[in-house]
Amino acid sequence: EHVQRIRLPRTTLHDRGNVETESLTMINALTWHEAGFTGAGVKVGVLDLGFKHYQRLLGSDLPQNVVARSFIAGVEIEETESEHGTAVGEEFLAVDWLLEQGVQIISHSASSIYGPMDGSSLEARNVNQVVESGVLWVNSAGNMGENHYRAVFVDDDGDGFHEFEPGDEMLAFKPSGRVSMALNWNAWESGDQDLDLFIMDADGNRIASSENYQTKAGDETAEFISYRFDDDGPYFIVIYASHVTREVVLDFFIYNSSELEYITPAYSVTTPGDAKLALTVGA
């Protein structure tokens, strides 16, 4: 009875886009280089989830000499793959180490889909502290514009299930291997609004669920599912209100899927890109 909550570790996910080549021309970097602004002498720290084969780039895309370290227990830096999610605690250790190296800039192309997304998360507050110490923090915006849904909870028929459109209580998506998804809503301070998250198949069978209790201040008002699919579905998201007594704004994020039926690009920046002092970059 003393166990109040069990959940997966909070992790960050690699923010990868659909452009495989360098983008120096697109951001006009070459013009700055030609004008003499090359960044020479500036120590940059790159905080990311995978650096496999980075040695091949030494002296070309990377400087000849770099200092690299893995903070994943039992995994060397050259063994890390981008698919390996890094726990928030490991990220913080890596940040502390980068600061010890005297970096002036930290580039971070990863984020978490779990949190209030309003600059108040633990990750966002940590970024603010880094910036206040004199280091520029550059973060990706998250690449979630087409993998995010935002709406006020609606249940016109009174059955407890959110209606994505009138009469439609299921949000379709196509998974690709292991999929992570998070449902966050605006009750992080009070913790008094309780929602549950379900995955259903085309036959209406429940595949997976996240049903944490939210009853008091301090309870994280979010649900998270990580699930490996053997086919591309489609499958469906269902949101159920166990206890909703006021207007609740939903933010649903899904990682490693396609063709989300209803999307909301607005408010899709993920944490710590939402940090007040971060330089957050999108494309």
Rosetta blueprint (number, residue, H / E / L):
1 E L
2 H L
3 V L
4 Q L
5 R L
6 I L
7 R L
8 L L
9 P L
10 R L
11 T E
12 T E
13 L E
14 H E
15 D L
16 R L
17 G L
18 N L
19 V L
20 E L
21 T L
22 E L
23 S L
24 L L
25 T L
26 M L
27 I L
28 N L
29 A H
30 L H
31 T H
32 W H
33 H H
34 E H
35 A L
36 G L
37 F L
38 T L
39 G L
40 A L
41 G L
42 V L
43 K L
44 V E
45 G E
46 V E
47 L E
48 D L
49 L L
50 G L
51 F L
52 K L
53 H L
54 Y H
55 Q H
56 R H
57 L H
58 L E
59 G L
60 S L
61 D L
62 L E
63 P L
64 Q L
65 N L
66 V L
67 V L
68 A L
69 R L
70 S L
71 F L
72 I L
73 A L
74 G L
75 V L
76 E L
77 I H
78 E H
79 E H
80 T L
81 E L
82 S L
83 E L
84 H L
85 G L
86 T E
87 A E
88 V H
89 G H
90 E H
91 E H
92 F H
93 L H
94 A H
95 V H
96 D H
97 W H
98 L H
99 L H
100 E H
101 Q L
102 G L
103 V L
104 Q L
105 I E
106 I E
107 S E
108 H E
109 S L
110 A E
111 S E
112 S E
113 I L
114 Y L
115 G L
116 P L
117 M L
118 D L
119 G L
120 S L
121 S L
122 L H
123 E H
124 A H
125 R H
126 N H
127 V H
128 N H
129 Q H
130 V H
131 V H
132 E H
133 S L
134 G L
135 V L
136 L E
137 W E
138 V E
139 N E
140 S E
141 A L
142 G L
143 N L
144 M L
145 G L
146 E L
147 N L
148 H E
149 Y E
150 R E
151 A E
152 V E
153 F L
154 V L
155 D L
156 D L
157 D L
158 G L
159 D L
160 G L
161 F E
162 H L
163 E L
164 F L
165 E E
166 P L
167 G L
168 D E
169 E L
170 M L
171 L E
172 A E
173 F E
174 K E
175 P E
176 S E
177 G E
178 R E
179 V E
180 S E
181 M E
182 A E
183 L E
184 N E
185 W E
186 N L
187 A L
188 W L
189 E L
190 S L
191 G L
192 D L
193 Q L
194 D E
195 L E
196 D E
197 L E
198 F E
199 I E
200 M E
201 D L
202 A L
203 D L
204 G L
205 N L
206 R E
207 I E
208 A E
209 S E
210 S E
211 E L
212 N L
213 Y L
214 Q L
215 T L
216 K L
217 A L
218 G L
219 D L
220 E L
221 T L
222 A E
223 E E
224 F E
225 I E
226 S E
227 Y E
228 R E
229 F L
230 D L
231 D L
232 D L
233 G L
234 P L
235 Y E
236 F E
237 I E
238 V E
239 I E
240 Y E
241 A E
242 S E
243 H E
244 V L
245 T L
246 R L
247 E L
248 V L
249 V E
250 L E
251 D E
252 F E
253 F E
254 I E
255 Y E
256 N E
257 S E
258 S E
259 E L
260 L L
261 E L
262 Y L
263 I L
264 T L
265 P L
266 A L
267 Y L
268 S L
269 V L
270 T L
271 T E
272 P L
273 G L
274 D L
275 A L
276 K L
277 L L
278 A L
279 L E
280 T E
281 V E
282 G L
283 A L
